[in-house]
Amino acid sequence: MARPDKAAAVAELTDKFRSSNAAVLTEYRGLTVAQ
């Protein structure tokens, strides 16, 4: 992803987080499909 694309993506996410009431972040690293 080119730098201008990254800046636009970050700006979009920032706007969404600012206008939301809550955010839930999760991480599934290390889990298999069976788990």
N, C-alpha and C positions, 0 to 999 in steps of 0.2 A: 504494500500500500504506500503510495507516494505521500510525502509530507503534507501537502495541501489537503489530501483526502483524509489524513489522520486528524488534522486540525478541524476539519468540518465535522467529522464523526464525534470528536470530543466536544465541540460546541453543541451539537445536537443532543448528546447525552447529558451535558450540563444543564441545558434547558429543560429536559425531561425530568431530571432529578429535582430541579428547583421548583417545578410546578406540581410535583407529586406530594402526597401526604405521607407516604411511607415507601421504603425500598427493602427488598429482601434479596440478599446476595448469598449464593450457595456455591460450593465447590465439590465436584465429584471426582477429583483426581484419585486414581488408584482403585476405583471400584470396577468390577467386571460386570458384564450384562447379567449374569446369574445373581449377583449380590443385589 
